[in-house]
Amino acid sequence: MGIIYFLIGCSILIAVVFLGAFFWANKNGQHDDTHTPAIRILFDDDPQPGSENNDSERVIREQIKK
């Protein structure tokens, strides 16, 4: 019966540690921008002048900045 109390205590301690890590990450801005990383892969690093997609990329980049 004593092992159950030990395991419950350990699980509560682990839960408190993870909850503290979550609040620390929120405080430091880890979860501020959730939209940009999902679409970052869609952009080229260096857009070529004269390519067809410059206008659409420009519009998307302006929407992201808002």
mmCIF file as Biopython writes it, N, C-alpha, C and O atoms, coordinates in Angstrom:
data_model
#
loop_
_atom_site.group_PDB
_atom_site.id
_atom_site.type_symbol
_atom_site.label_atom_id
_atom_site.label_alt_id
_atom_site.label_comp_id
_atom_site.label_asym_id
_atom_site.label_entity_id
_atom_site.label_seq_id
_atom_site.pdbx_PDB_ins_code
_atom_site.Cartn_x
_atom_site.Cartn_y
_atom_site.Cartn_z
_atom_site.occupancy
_atom_site.B_iso_or_equiv
_atom_site.auth_seq_id
_atom_site.auth_asym_id
_atom_site.pdbx_PDB_model_num
ATOM 1   N N  . MET A ? 1  ? 0.816  -1.186 0.000   1.0 0.0 1  A 1 
ATOM 2   C CA . MET A ? 1  ? 0.000  0.000  0.000   1.0 0.0 1  A 1 
ATOM 3   C C  . MET A ? 1  ? 0.865  1.257  0.000   1.0 0.0 1  A 1 
ATOM 4   O O  . MET A ? 1  ? 0.464  2.297  -0.521  1.0 0.0 1  A 1 
ATOM 5   N N  . GLY A ? 2  ? 2.033  1.153  0.578   1.0 0.0 2  A 1 
ATOM 6   C CA . GLY A ? 2  ? 2.921  2.307  0.651   1.0 0.0 2  A 1 
ATOM 7   C C  . GLY A ? 2  ? 3.443  2.725  -0.726  1.0 0.0 2  A 1 
ATOM 8   O O  . GLY A ? 2  ? 3.709  3.904  -0.959  1.0 0.0 2  A 1 
ATOM 9   N N  . ILE A ? 3  ? 3.590  1.754  -1.640  1.0 0.0 3  A 1 
ATOM 10  C CA . ILE A ? 3  ? 4.089  2.073  -2.985  1.0 0.0 3  A 1 
ATOM 11  C C  . ILE A ? 3  ? 3.092  2.927  -3.754  1.0 0.0 3  A 1 
ATOM 12  O O  . ILE A ? 3  ? 3.494  3.738  -4.588  1.0 0.0 3  A 1 
ATOM 13  N N  . ILE A ? 4  ? 1.800  2.760  -3.489  1.0 0.0 4  A 1 
ATOM 14  C CA . ILE A ? 4  ? 0.786  3.570  -4.170  1.0 0.0 4  A 1 
ATOM 15  C C  . ILE A ? 4  ? 0.952  5.034  -3.793  1.0 0.0 4  A 1 
ATOM 16  O O  . ILE A ? 4  ? 0.887  5.912  -4.654  1.0 0.0 4  A 1 
ATOM 17  N N  . TYR A ? 5  ? 1.166  5.299  -2.513  1.0 0.0 5  A 1 
ATOM 18  C CA . TYR A ? 5  ? 1.370  6.685  -2.079  1.0 0.0 5  A 1 
ATOM 19  C C  . TYR A ? 5  ? 2.638  7.273  -2.695  1.0 0.0 5  A 1 
ATOM 20  O O  . TYR A ? 5  ? 2.672  8.446  -3.068  1.0 0.0 5  A 1 
ATOM 21  N N  . PHE A ? 6  ? 3.663  6.457  -2.796  1.0 0.0 6  A 1 
ATOM 22  C CA . PHE A ? 6  ? 4.908  6.914  -3.421  1.0 0.0 6  A 1 
ATOM 23  C C  . PHE A ? 6  ? 4.689  7.234  -4.895  1.0 0.0 6  A 1 
ATOM 24  O O  . PHE A ? 6  ? 5.154  8.270  -5.370  1.0 0.0 6  A 1 
ATOM 25  N N  . LEU A ? 7  ? 3.993  6.370  -5.628  1.0 0.0 7  A 1 
ATOM 26  C CA . LEU A ? 7  ? 3.746  6.590  -7.045  1.0 0.0 7  A 1 
ATOM 27  C C  . LEU A ? 7  ? 2.834  7.802  -7.281  1.0 0.0 7  A 1 
ATOM 28  O O  . LEU A ? 7  ? 3.045  8.559  -8.227  1.0 0.0 7  A 1 
ATOM 29  N N  . ILE A ? 8  ? 1.839  7.982  -6.437  1.0 0.0 8  A 1 
ATOM 30  C CA . ILE A ? 8  ? 0.977  9.159  -6.554  1.0 0.0 8  A 1 
ATOM 31  C C  . ILE A ? 8  ? 1.788  10.423 -6.314  1.0 0.0 8  A 1 
ATOM 32  O O  . ILE A ? 8  ? 1.639  11.404 -7.042  1.0 0.0 8  A 1 
ATOM 33  N N  . GLY A ? 9  ? 2.626  10.409 -5.322  1.0 0.0 9  A 1 
ATOM 34  C CA . GLY A ? 9  ? 3.492  11.560 -5.042  1.0 0.0 9  A 1 
ATOM 35  C C  . GLY A ? 9  ? 4.429  11.866 -6.194  1.0 0.0 9  A 1 
ATOM 36  O O  . GLY A ? 9  ? 4.624  13.029 -6.547  1.0 0.0 9  A 1 
ATOM 37  N N  . CYS A ? 10 ? 5.014  10.828 -6.786  1.0 0.0 10 A 1 
ATOM 38  C CA . CYS A ? 10 ? 5.907  11.023 -7.933  1.0 0.0 10 A 1 
ATOM 39  C C  . CYS A ? 10 ? 5.155  11.590 -9.132  1.0 0.0 10 A 1 
ATOM 40  O O  . CYS A ? 10 ? 5.652  12.482 -9.818  1.0 0.0 10 A 1 
ATOM 41  N N  . SER A ? 11 ? 3.954  11.069 -9.380  1.0 0.0 11 A 1 
ATOM 42  C CA . SER A ? 11 ? 3.190  11.552 -10.530 1.0 0.0 11 A 1 
ATOM 43  C C  . SER A ? 11 ? 2.756  13.000 -10.334 1.0 0.0 11 A 1 
ATOM 44  O O  . SER A ? 11 ? 2.754  13.772 -11.293 1.0 0.0 11 A 1 
ATOM 45  N N  . ILE A ? 12 ? 2.394  13.380 -9.131  1.0 0.0 12 A 1 
ATOM 46  C CA . ILE A ? 12 ? 2.036  14.777 -8.863  1.0 0.0 12 A 1 
ATOM 47  C C  . ILE A ? 12 ? 3.253  15.675 -9.032  1.0 0.0 12 A 1 
ATOM 48  O O  . ILE A ? 12 ? 3.145  16.769 -9.586  1.0 0.0 12 A 1 
ATOM 49  N N  . LEU A ? 13 ? 4.398  15.227 -8.564  1.0 0.0 13 A 1 
ATOM 50  C CA . LEU A ? 13 ? 5.636  16.004 -8.722  1.0 0.0 13 A 1 
ATOM 51  C C  . LEU A ? 13 ? 5.983  16.199 -10.198 1.0 0.0 13 A 1 
ATOM 52  O O  . LEU A ? 13 ? 6.348  17.302 -10.606 1.0 0.0 13 A 1 
ATOM 53  N N  . ILE A ? 14 ? 5.875  15.152 -10.989 1.0 0.0 14 A 1 
ATOM 54  C CA . ILE A ? 14 ? 6.163  15.252 -12.425 1.0 0.0 14 A 1 
ATOM 55  C C  . ILE A ? 14 ? 5.158  16.185 -13.106 1.0 0.0 14 A 1 
ATOM 56  O O  . ILE A ? 14 ? 5.533  16.980 -13.968 1.0 0.0 14 A 1 
ATOM 57  N N  . ALA A ? 15 ? 3.882  16.087 -12.718 1.0 0.0 15 A 1 
ATOM 58  C CA . ALA A ? 15 ? 2.868  16.969 -13.302 1.0 0.0 15 A 1 
ATOM 59  C C  . ALA A ? 15 ? 3.159  18.433 -12.969 1.0 0.0 15 A 1 
ATOM 60  O O  . ALA A ? 15 ? 2.992  19.303 -13.823 1.0 0.0 15 A 1 
ATOM 61  N N  . VAL A ? 16 ? 3.586  18.711 -11.754 1.0 0.0 16 A 1 
ATOM 62  C CA . VAL A ? 16 ? 3.916  20.088 -11.356 1.0 0.0 16 A 1 
ATOM 63  C C  . VAL A ? 16 ? 5.124  20.591 -12.137 1.0 0.0 16 A 1 
ATOM 64  O O  . VAL A ? 16 ? 5.157  21.757 -12.529 1.0 0.0 16 A 1 
ATOM 65  N N  . VAL A ? 17 ? 6.111  19.740 -12.369 1.0 0.0 17 A 1 
ATOM 66  C CA . VAL A ? 17 ? 7.288  20.143 -13.140 1.0 0.0 17 A 1 
ATOM 67  C C  . VAL A ? 17 ? 6.887  20.489 -14.580 1.0 0.0 17 A 1 
ATOM 68  O O  . VAL A ? 17 ? 7.323  21.511 -15.111 1.0 0.0 17 A 1 
ATOM 69  N N  . PHE A ? 18 ? 6.071  19.658 -15.206 1.0 0.0 18 A 1 
ATOM 70  C CA . PHE A ? 18 ? 5.630  19.940 -16.572 1.0 0.0 18 A 1 
ATOM 71  C C  . PHE A ? 18 ? 4.747  21.184 -16.643 1.0 0.0 18 A 1 
ATOM 72  O O  . PHE A ? 18 ? 4.845  21.950 -17.601 1.0 0.0 18 A 1 
ATOM 73  N N  . LEU A ? 19 ? 3.899  21.394 -15.659 1.0 0.0 19 A 1 
ATOM 74  C CA . LEU A ? 19 ? 3.069  22.591 -15.612 1.0 0.0 19 A 1 
ATOM 75  C C  . LEU A ? 19 ? 3.937  23.836 -15.454 1.0 0.0 19 A 1 
ATOM 76  O O  . LEU A ? 19 ? 3.679  24.858 -16.090 1.0 0.0 19 A 1 
ATOM 77  N N  . GLY A ? 20 ? 4.951  23.755 -14.620 1.0 0.0 20 A 1 
ATOM 78  C CA . GLY A ? 20 ? 5.892  24.868 -14.467 1.0 0.0 20 A 1 
ATOM 79  C C  . GLY A ? 20 ? 6.644  25.152 -15.755 1.0 0.0 20 A 1 
ATOM 80  O O  . GLY A ? 20 ? 6.852  26.315 -16.099 1.0 0.0 20 A 1 
ATOM 81  N N  . ALA A ? 21 ? 7.056  24.118 -16.474 1.0 0.0 21 A 1 
ATOM 82  C CA . ALA A ? 21 ? 7.745  24.309 -17.758 1.0 0.0 21 A 1 
ATOM 83  C C  . ALA A ? 21 ? 6.820  24.952 -18.786 1.0 0.0 21 A 1 
ATOM 84  O O  . ALA A ? 21 ? 7.257  25.784 -19.580 1.0 0.0 21 A 1 
ATOM 85  N N  . PHE A ? 22 ? 5.553  24.572 -18.775 1.0 0.0 22 A 1 
ATOM 86  C CA . PHE A ? 22 ? 4.585  25.159 -19.697 1.0 0.0 22 A 1 
ATOM 87  C C  . PHE A ? 22 ? 4.403  26.649 -19.417 1.0 0.0 22 A 1 
ATOM 88  O O  . PHE A ? 22 ? 4.423  27.459 -20.343 1.0 0.0 22 A 1 
ATOM 89  N N  . PHE A ? 23 ? 4.227  27.015 -18.148 1.0 0.0 23 A 1 
ATOM 90  C CA . PHE A ? 23 ? 4.060  28.427 -17.809 1.0 0.0 23 A 1 
ATOM 91  C C  . PHE A ? 23 ? 5.327  29.221 -18.090 1.0 0.0 23 A 1 
ATOM 92  O O  . PHE A ? 23 ? 5.250  30.379 -18.500 1.0 0.0 23 A 1 
ATOM 93  N N  . TRP A ? 24 ? 6.487  28.620 -17.875 1.0 0.0 24 A 1 
ATOM 94  C CA . TRP A ? 24 ? 7.750  29.293 -18.182 1.0 0.0 24 A 1 
ATOM 95  C C  . TRP A ? 24 ? 7.866  29.552 -19.685 1.0 0.0 24 A 1 
ATOM 96  O O  . TRP A ? 24 ? 8.319  30.622 -20.091 1.0 0.0 24 A 1 
ATOM 97  N N  . ALA A ? 25 ? 7.464  28.589 -20.511 1.0 0.0 25 A 1 
ATOM 98  C CA . ALA A ? 25 ? 7.521  28.758 -21.963 1.0 0.0 25 A 1 
ATOM 99  C C  . ALA A ? 25 ? 6.553  29.852 -22.409 1.0 0.0 25 A 1 
ATOM 100 O O  . ALA A ? 25 ? 6.895  30.645 -23.286 1.0 0.0 25 A 1 
ATOM 101 N N  . ASN A ? 26 ? 5.378  29.914 -21.837 1.0 0.0 26 A 1 
ATOM 102 C CA . ASN A ? 26 ? 4.429  30.967 -22.175 1.0 0.0 26 A 1 
ATOM 103 C C  . ASN A ? 26 ? 4.951  32.340 -21.775 1.0 0.0 26 A 1 
ATOM 104 O O  . ASN A ? 26 ? 4.783  33.311 -22.513 1.0 0.0 26 A 1 
ATOM 105 N N  . LYS A ? 27 ? 5.572  32.419 -20.630 1.0 0.0 27 A 1 
ATOM 106 C CA . LYS A ? 27 ? 6.105  33.689 -20.135 1.0 0.0 27 A 1 
ATOM 107 C C  . LYS A ? 27 ? 7.226  34.210 -21.037 1.0 0.0 27 A 1 
ATOM 108 O O  . LYS A ? 27 ? 7.378  35.421 -21.201 1.0 0.0 27 A 1 
ATOM 109 N N  . ASN A ? 28 ? 7.997  33.313 -21.613 1.0 0.0 28 A 1 
ATOM 110 C CA . ASN A ? 28 ? 9.122  33.704 -22.463 1.0 0.0 28 A 1 
ATOM 111 C C  . ASN A ? 28 ? 8.750  33.837 -23.933 1.0 0.0 28 A 1 
ATOM 112 O O  . ASN A ? 28 ? 9.634  34.025 -24.768 1.0 0.0 28 A 1 
ATOM 113 N N  . GLY A ? 29 ? 7.461  33.745 -24.276 1.0 0.0 29 A 1 
ATOM 114 C CA . GLY A ? 29 ? 7.019  33.982 -25.643 1.0 0.0 29 A 1 
ATOM 115 C C  . GLY A ? 29 ? 7.162  32.806 -26.586 1.0 0.0 29 A 1 
ATOM 116 O O  . GLY A ? 29 ? 7.197  32.998 -27.801 1.0 0.0 29 A 1 
ATOM 117 N N  . GLN A ? 30 ? 7.244  31.614 -26.068 1.0 0.0 30 A 1 
ATOM 118 C CA . GLN A ? 30 ? 7.414  30.437 -26.917 1.0 0.0 30 A 1 
ATOM 119 C C  . GLN A ? 30 ? 6.222  30.220 -27.844 1.0 0.0 30 A 1 
ATOM 120 O O  . GLN A ? 30 ? 6.389  29.734 -28.962 1.0 0.0 30 A 1 
ATOM 121 N N  . HIS A ? 31 ? 5.021  30.577 -27.391 1.0 0.0 31 A 1 
ATOM 122 C CA . HIS A ? 31 ? 3.807  30.283 -28.149 1.0 0.0 31 A 1 
ATOM 123 C C  . HIS A ? 31 ? 3.168  31.536 -28.736 1.0 0.0 31 A 1 
ATOM 124 O O  . HIS A ? 31 ? 1.965  31.543 -28.997 1.0 0.0 31 A 1 
ATOM 125 N N  . ASP A ? 32 ? 3.942  32.592 -28.948 1.0 0.0 32 A 1 
ATOM 126 C CA . ASP A ? 32 ? 3.367  33.842 -29.437 1.0 0.0 32 A 1 
ATOM 127 C C  . ASP A ? 32 ? 2.898  33.749 -30.885 1.0 0.0 32 A 1 
ATOM 128 O O  . ASP A ? 32 ? 1.779  34.157 -31.197 1.0 0.0 32 A 1 
ATOM 129 N N  . ASP A ? 33 ? 3.726  33.225 -31.762 1.0 0.0 33 A 1 
ATOM 130 C CA . ASP A ? 33 ? 3.393  33.192 -33.186 1.0 0.0 33 A 1 
ATOM 131 C C  . ASP A ? 33 ? 3.190  31.750 -33.619 1.0 0.0 33 A 1 
ATOM 132 O O  . ASP A ? 33 ? 4.148  30.990 -33.756 1.0 0.0 33 A 1 
ATOM 133 N N  . THR A ? 34 ? 1.936  31.382 -33.831 1.0 0.0 34 A 1 
ATOM 134 C CA . THR A ? 34 ? 1.649  30.008 -34.235 1.0 0.0 34 A 1 
ATOM 135 C C  . THR A ? 34 ? 1.311  29.898 -35.715 1.0 0.0 34 A 1 
ATOM 136 O O  . THR A ? 34 ? 1.176  28.788 -36.230 1.0 0.0 34 A 1 
ATOM 137 N N  . HIS A ? 35 ? 1.171  31.031 -36.415 1.0 0.0 35 A 1 
ATOM 138 C CA . HIS A ? 35 ? 0.769  30.984 -37.817 1.0 0.0 35 A 1 
ATOM 139 C C  . HIS A ? 35 ? 1.978  30.977 -38.762 1.0 0.0 35 A 1 
ATOM 140 O O  . HIS A ? 35 ? 2.006  30.189 -39.708 1.0 0.0 35 A 1 
ATOM 141 N N  . THR A ? 36 ? 2.951  31.817 -38.532 1.0 0.0 36 A 1 
ATOM 142 C CA . THR A ? 36 ? 4.072  31.975 -39.464 1.0 0.0 36 A 1 
ATOM 143 C C  . THR A ? 36 ? 4.904  30.701 -39.652 1.0 0.0 36 A 1 
ATOM 144 O O  . THR A ? 36 ? 5.232  30.383 -40.795 1.0 0.0 36 A 1 
ATOM 145 N N  . PRO A ? 37 ? 5.262  29.958 -38.608 1.0 0.0 37 A 1 
ATOM 146 C CA . PRO A ? 37 ? 6.072  28.759 -38.846 1.0 0.0 37 A 1 
ATOM 147 C C  . PRO A ? 37 ? 5.399  27.733 -39.764 1.0 0.0 37 A 1 
ATOM 148 O O  . PRO A ? 37 ? 6.081  26.982 -40.460 1.0 0.0 37 A 1 
ATOM 149 N N  . ALA A ? 38 ? 4.083  27.702 -39.765 1.0 0.0 38 A 1 
ATOM 150 C CA . ALA A ? 38 ? 3.375  26.728 -40.606 1.0 0.0 38 A 1 
ATOM 151 C C  . ALA A ? 38 ? 3.470  27.075 -42.084 1.0 0.0 38 A 1 
ATOM 152 O O  . ALA A ? 38 ? 3.395  26.181 -42.927 1.0 0.0 38 A 1 
ATOM 153 N N  . ILE A ? 39 ? 3.633  28.356 -42.420 1.0 0.0 39 A 1 
ATOM 154 C CA . ILE A ? 39 ? 3.677  28.738 -43.832 1.0 0.0 39 A 1 
ATOM 155 C C  . ILE A ? 39 ? 5.065  29.211 -44.269 1.0 0.0 39 A 1 
ATOM 156 O O  . ILE A ? 39 ? 5.251  29.582 -45.427 1.0 0.0 39 A 1 
ATOM 157 N N  . ARG A ? 40 ? 6.030  29.202 -43.366 1.0 0.0 40 A 1 
ATOM 158 C CA . ARG A ? 40 ? 7.377  29.663 -43.701 1.0 0.0 40 A 1 
ATOM 159 C C  . ARG A ? 40 ? 8.001  28.825 -44.815 1.0 0.0 40 A 1 
ATOM 160 O O  . ARG A ? 40 ? 8.774  29.348 -45.617 1.0 0.0 40 A 1 
ATOM 161 N N  . ILE A ? 41 ? 7.680  27.548 -44.875 1.0 0.0 41 A 1 
ATOM 162 C CA . ILE A ? 41 ? 8.275  26.672 -45.876 1.0 0.0 41 A 1 
ATOM 163 C C  . ILE A ? 41 ? 7.789  27.027 -47.282 1.0 0.0 41 A 1 
ATOM 164 O O  . ILE A ? 41 ? 8.423  26.634 -48.261 1.0 0.0 41 A 1 
ATOM 165 N N  . LEU A ? 42 ? 6.692  27.750 -47.403 1.0 0.0 42 A 1 
ATOM 166 C CA . LEU A ? 42 ? 6.145  28.094 -48.711 1.0 0.0 42 A 1 
ATOM 167 C C  . LEU A ? 42 ? 6.934  29.199 -49.411 1.0 0.0 42 A 1 
ATOM 168 O O  . LEU A ? 42 ? 6.761  29.410 -50.611 1.0 0.0 42 A 1 
ATOM 169 N N  . PHE A ? 43 ? 7.794  29.904 -48.684 1.0 0.0 43 A 1 
ATOM 170 C CA . PHE A ? 43 ? 8.525  31.030 -49.259 1.0 0.0 43 A 1 
ATOM 171 C C  . PHE A ? 43 ? 9.927  30.619 -49.672 1.0 0.0 43 A 1 
ATOM 172 O O  . PHE A ? 43 ? 10.579 29.818 -49.001 1.0 0.0 43 A 1 
ATOM 173 N N  . ASP A ? 44 ? 10.379 31.176 -50.783 1.0 0.0 44 A 1 
ATOM 174 C CA . ASP A ? 44 ? 11.765 31.002 -51.176 1.0 0.0 44 A 1 
ATOM 175 C C  . ASP A ? 44 ? 12.626 31.914 -50.317 1.0 0.0 44 A 1 
ATOM 176 O O  . ASP A ? 44 ? 12.161 32.942 -49.824 1.0 0.0 44 A 1 
ATOM 177 N N  . ASP A ? 45 ? 13.884 31.529 -50.144 1.0 0.0 45 A 1 
ATOM 178 C CA . ASP A ? 45 ? 14.773 32.378 -49.365 1.0 0.0 45 A 1 
ATOM 179 C C  . ASP A ? 45 ? 15.061 33.689 -50.090 1.0 0.0 45 A 1 
ATOM 180 O O  . ASP A ? 45 ? 15.029 34.758 -49.481 1.0 0.0 45 A 1 
ATOM 181 N N  . ASP A ? 46 ? 15.342 33.608 -51.385 1.0 0.0 46 A 1 
ATOM 182 C CA . ASP A ? 46 ? 15.646 34.783 -52.186 1.0 0.0 46 A 1 
ATOM 183 C C  . ASP A ? 46 ? 14.724 34.816 -53.399 1.0 0.0 46 A 1 
ATOM 184 O O  . ASP A ? 46 ? 14.993 34.119 -54.377 1.0 0.0 46 A 1 
ATOM 185 N N  . PRO A ? 47 ? 13.649 35.598 -53.371 1.0 0.0 47 A 1 
ATOM 186 C CA . PRO A ? 47 ? 12.777 35.665 -54.548 1.0 0.0 47 A 1 
ATOM 187 C C  . PRO A ? 47 ? 13.506 36.319 -55.719 1.0 0.0 47 A 1 
ATOM 188 O O  . PRO A ? 47 ? 14.188 37.331 -55.558 1.0 0.0 47 A 1 
ATOM 189 N N  . GLN A ? 48 ? 13.351 35.732 -56.878 1.0 0.0 48 A 1 
ATOM 190 C CA . GLN A ? 48 ? 14.019 36.223 -58.076 1.0 0.0 48 A 1 
ATOM 191 C C  . GLN A ? 48 ? 13.243 37.389 -58.674 1.0 0.0 48 A 1 
ATOM 192 O O  . GLN A ? 48 ? 12.021 37.311 -58.799 1.0 0.0 48 A 1 
ATOM 193 N N  . PRO A ? 49 ? 13.927 38.466 -59.046 1.0 0.0 49 A 1 
ATOM 194 C CA . PRO A ? 49 ? 13.208 39.562 -59.696 1.0 0.0 49 A 1 
ATOM 195 C C  . PRO A ? 49 ? 12.699 39.118 -61.063 1.0 0.0 49 A 1 
ATOM 196 O O  . PRO A ? 49 ? 13.426 38.494 -61.835 1.0 0.0 49 A 1 
ATOM 197 N N  . GLY A ? 50 ? 11.447 39.445 -61.351 1.0 0.0 50 A 1 
ATOM 198 C CA . GLY A ? 50 ? 10.876 39.082 -62.633 1.0 0.0 50 A 1 
ATOM 199 C C  . GLY A ? 50 ? 10.168 37.749 -62.642 1.0 0.0 50 A 1 
ATOM 200 O O  . GLY A ? 50 ? 9.642  37.348 -63.680 1.0 0.0 50 A 1 
ATOM 201 N N  . SER A ? 51 ? 10.133 37.041 -61.516 1.0 0.0 51 A 1 
ATOM 202 C CA . SER A ? 51 ? 9.412  35.773 -61.520 1.0 0.0 51 A 1 
ATOM 203 C C  . SER A ? 51 ? 7.917  36.041 -61.398 1.0 0.0 51 A 1 
ATOM 204 O O  . SER A ? 51 ? 7.510  37.106 -60.933 1.0 0.0 51 A 1 
ATOM 205 N N  . GLU A ? 52 ? 7.105  35.084 -61.813 1.0 0.0 52 A 1 
ATOM 206 C CA . GLU A ? 52 ? 5.652  35.249 -61.838 1.0 0.0 52 A 1 
ATOM 207 C C  . GLU A ? 52 ? 5.053  35.356 -60.443 1.0 0.0 52 A 1 
ATOM 208 O O  . GLU A ? 52 ? 4.022  36.005 -60.265 1.0 0.0 52 A 1 
ATOM 209 N N  . ASN A ? 53 ? 5.673  34.740 -59.463 1.0 0.0 53 A 1 
ATOM 210 C CA . ASN A ? 53 ? 5.075  34.634 -58.136 1.0 0.0 53 A 1 
ATOM 211 C C  . ASN A ? 53 ? 5.434  35.776 -57.206 1.0 0.0 53 A 1 
ATOM 212 O O  . ASN A ? 53 ? 5.042  35.745 -56.040 1.0 0.0 53 A 1 
ATOM 213 N N  . ASN A ? 54 ? 6.153  36.769 -57.663 1.0 0.0 54 A 1 
ATOM 214 C CA . ASN A ? 54 ? 6.547  37.857 -56.772 1.0 0.0 54 A 1 
ATOM 215 C C  . ASN A ? 54 ? 5.351  38.599 -56.212 1.0 0.0 54 A 1 
ATOM 216 O O  . ASN A ? 54 ? 5.343  38.953 -55.033 1.0 0.0 54 A 1 
ATOM 217 N N  . ASP A ? 55 ? 4.328  38.846 -57.044 1.0 0.0 55 A 1 
ATOM 218 C CA . ASP A ? 55 ? 3.162  39.579 -56.563 1.0 0.0 55 A 1 
ATOM 219 C C  . ASP A ? 55 ? 2.403  38.782 -55.504 1.0 0.0 55 A 1 
ATOM 220 O O  . ASP A ? 55 ? 2.005  39.340 -54.481 1.0 0.0 55 A 1 
ATOM 221 N N  . SER A ? 56 ? 2.202  37.501 -55.735 1.0 0.0 56 A 1 
ATOM 222 C CA . SER A ? 56 ? 1.464  36.704 -54.755 1.0 0.0 56 A 1 
ATOM 223 C C  . SER A ? 56 ? 2.277  36.544 -53.476 1.0 0.0 56 A 1 
ATOM 224 O O  . SER A ? 56 ? 1.709  36.575 -52.384 1.0 0.0 56 A 1 
ATOM 225 N N  . GLU A ? 57 ? 3.589  36.373 -53.583 1.0 0.0 57 A 1 
ATOM 226 C CA . GLU A ? 57 ? 4.425  36.276 -52.389 1.0 0.0 57 A 1 
ATOM 227 C C  . GLU A ? 57 ? 4.399  37.577 -51.606 1.0 0.0 57 A 1 
ATOM 228 O O  . GLU A ? 57 ? 4.356  37.566 -50.376 1.0 0.0 57 A 1 
ATOM 229 N N  . ARG A ? 58 ? 4.426  38.706 -52.320 1.0 0.0 58 A 1 
ATOM 230 C CA . ARG A ? 58 ? 4.400  40.001 -51.653 1.0 0.0 58 A 1 
ATOM 231 C C  . ARG A ? 58 ? 3.098  40.159 -50.869 1.0 0.0 58 A 1 
ATOM 232 O O  . ARG A ? 58 ? 3.110  40.621 -49.728 1.0 0.0 58 A 1 
ATOM 233 N N  . VAL A ? 59 ? 1.977  39.776 -51.480 1.0 0.0 59 A 1 
ATOM 234 C CA . VAL A ? 59 ? 0.675  39.891 -50.821 1.0 0.0 59 A 1 
ATOM 235 C C  . VAL A ? 59 ? 0.636  39.012 -49.584 1.0 0.0 59 A 1 
ATOM 236 O O  . VAL A ? 59 ? 0.160  39.447 -48.535 1.0 0.0 59 A 1 
ATOM 237 N N  . ILE A ? 60 ? 1.125  37.792 -49.685 1.0 0.0 60 A 1 
ATOM 238 C CA . ILE A ? 60 ? 1.131  36.876 -48.537 1.0 0.0 60 A 1 
ATOM 239 C C  . ILE A ? 60 ? 2.031  37.414 -47.435 1.0 0.0 60 A 1 
ATOM 240 O O  . ILE A ? 60 ? 1.663  37.367 -46.261 1.0 0.0 60 A 1 
ATOM 241 N N  . ARG A ? 61 ? 3.202  37.922 -47.791 1.0 0.0 61 A 1 
ATOM 242 C CA . ARG A ? 61 ? 4.106  38.475 -46.778 1.0 0.0 61 A 1 
ATOM 243 C C  . ARG A ? 61 ? 3.480  39.682 -46.076 1.0 0.0 61 A 1 
ATOM 244 O O  . ARG A ? 61 ? 3.658  39.854 -44.870 1.0 0.0 61 A 1 
ATOM 245 N N  . GLU A ? 62 ? 2.758  40.508 -46.809 1.0 0.0 62 A 1 
ATOM 246 C CA . GLU A ? 62 ? 2.092  41.661 -46.186 1.0 0.0 62 A 1 
ATOM 247 C C  . GLU A ? 62 ? 0.986  41.216 -45.253 1.0 0.0 62 A 1 
ATOM 248 O O  . GLU A ? 62 ? 0.761  41.841 -44.217 1.0 0.0 62 A 1 
ATOM 249 N N  . GLN A ? 63 ? 0.286  40.136 -45.608 1.0 0.0 63 A 1 
ATOM 250 C CA . GLN A ? 63 ? -0.772 39.623 -44.726 1.0 0.0 63 A 1 
ATOM 251 C C  . GLN A ? 63 ? -0.198 39.048 -43.445 1.0 0.0 63 A 1 
ATOM 252 O O  . GLN A ? 63 ? -0.804 39.158 -42.379 1.0 0.0 63 A 1 
ATOM 253 N N  . ILE A ? 64 ? 0.963  38.438 -43.549 1.0 0.0 64 A 1 
ATOM 254 C CA . ILE A ? 64 ? 1.604  37.854 -42.367 1.0 0.0 64 A 1 
ATOM 255 C C  . ILE A ? 64 ? 2.040  38.959 -41.408 1.0 0.0 64 A 1 
ATOM 256 O O  . ILE A ? 64 ? 1.923  38.811 -40.192 1.0 0.0 64 A 1 
ATOM 257 N N  . LYS A ? 65 ? 2.540  40.059 -41.953 1.0 0.0 65 A 1 
ATOM 258 C CA . LYS A ? 65 ? 3.032  41.143 -41.102 1.0 0.0 65 A 1 
ATOM 259 C C  . LYS A ? 65 ? 1.918  41.812 -40.309 1.0 0.0 65 A 1 
ATOM 260 O O  . LYS A ? 65 ? 2.183  42.424 -39.275 1.0 0.0 65 A 1 
ATOM 261 N N  . LYS A ? 66 ? 0.671  41.707 -40.777 1.0 0.0 66 A 1 
ATOM 262 C CA . LYS A ? 66 ? -0.447 42.365 -40.078 1.0 0.0 66 A 1 
ATOM 263 C C  . LYS A ? 66 ? -0.774 41.730 -38.776 1.0 0.0 66 A 1 
ATOM 264 O O  . LYS A ? 66 ? -1.688 42.177 -38.084 1.0 0.0 66 A 1 
#
